[in-house]
């Protein structure tokens, strides 16, 4: 009698919006960096229950690898390369813990500086 150690119950699919939520949550834990601000259209869409993630672009290539482009603003006075590396590491860690995906790259695109935090 042969016993298989695996049982195939089908597949699991993760929507891009779930990945975007994970990226957003990872960035919330880093001081001095935030996603680009939502525009009026994004805010209106959210009123009707459609969650938008401005600044998070997810691409899936033919091999199943994921590429991320994350557009952020950085607080004035923060070292941009350091906080960008922290963001990449936090995003990578969050995605590896939550879902089984192959990350090709995580590009952090600094779109602006936030001077409201300077004192």
C-alpha positions in Angstrom: 0.0 0.0 0.0 1.5 3.3 -1.1 0.9 6.4 0.9 1.4 9.9 -0.6 2.5 12.6 1.8 0.8 15.3 -0.3 -2.8 16.0 -1.0 -3.6 18.3 -3.9 -6.6 20.4 -2.9 -6.4 22.8 -5.8 -4.6 26.2 -6.0 -4.4 29.4 -4.0 -4.5 32.7 -5.8 -3.7 36.0 -4.2 -5.1 39.2 -5.8 -2.7 42.1 -6.5 -4.7 44.2 -4.1 -3.7 41.9 -1.2 0.0 42.3 -2.2 -0.6 46.1 -2.3 -2.1 46.1 1.2 0.9 44.1 2.4 3.3 46.7 0.8 1.3 49.6 2.4 1.4 47.9 5.8 5.1 47.3 5.6 5.7 51.0 4.8 3.6 52.2 7.8 6.3 50.7 10.1 9.1 52.9 8.8 9.5 56.4 10.1 9.9 59.2 7.6 8.5 57.5 4.5 4.9 57.2 3.1 3.1 56.3 -0.1 2.3 59.2 -2.5 -0.9 60.9 -1.5 -4.2 59.9 -3.0 -5.9 62.1 -5.5 -9.6 63.1 -5.5 -10.5 60.2 -7.8 -8.9 57.7 -5.5 -10.8 59.1 -2.5 -14.1 59.0 -4.4 -13.5 55.4 -5.4 -12.9 54.5 -1.7 -16.3 56.0 -0.8 -17.9 53.4 -3.1 -15.9 50.6 -1.6 -13.0 50.4 -4.1 -9.7 50.4 -2.3 -7.0 52.2 -4.3 -3.2 52.1 -3.7 -1.7 55.0 -5.5 2.0 54.6 -5.9 2.1 50.8 -5.8 2.5 49.1 -9.2 2.7 45.3 -9.4 3.9 43.5 -12.5 3.9 39.8 -13.0 6.3 38.5 -15.7 6.0 35.3 -17.8 8.0 33.3 -15.3 5.7 34.2 -12.4 8.2 36.6 -10.8 6.8 39.8 -9.3 8.3 43.3 -9.8 7.2 46.2 -7.6 7.4 49.9 -8.1 6.6 51.8 -5.0 6.2 55.6 -5.3 6.8 57.4 -2.0 7.5 60.7 -0.3 10.2 61.1 2.3 10.3 63.4 5.2 12.7 66.3 4.8 16.0 65.6 6.7 15.8 61.8 6.3 18.6 60.0 4.5 16.9 58.8 1.3 19.1 55.8 0.4 18.9 54.5 4.0 15.1 54.8 4.2 14.6 53.4 0.7 16.7 50.3 1.7 14.6 49.9 4.9 11.5 50.0 2.8 12.8 47.4 0.4 13.7 45.1 3.2 10.4 45.6 5.1 8.4 44.9 1.9 10.4 41.8 1.1 10.0 40.5 4.6 6.3 41.2 4.7 5.6 39.5 1.4 7.8 36.4 2.2 6.0 35.9 5.5 2.5 36.3 4.1 2.5 34.8 0.7 4.7 32.4 -1.4 5.8 34.7 -4.2 9.1 35.2 -6.1 10.2 38.8 -6.0 12.3 39.9 -8.9 12.8 43.4 -7.7 11.4 46.2 -5.5 12.0 49.6 -6.9 11.5 52.6 -4.6 10.8 55.8 -6.5 11.0 58.9 -4.3 8.5 61.4 -5.7 8.9 64.2 -3.3 9.8 65.5 0.1 7.5 66.2 3.0 8.5 69.3 4.8 5.6 69.3 7.3 7.6 67.2 9.7 10.6 69.6 10.1 10.9 71.5 13.2 
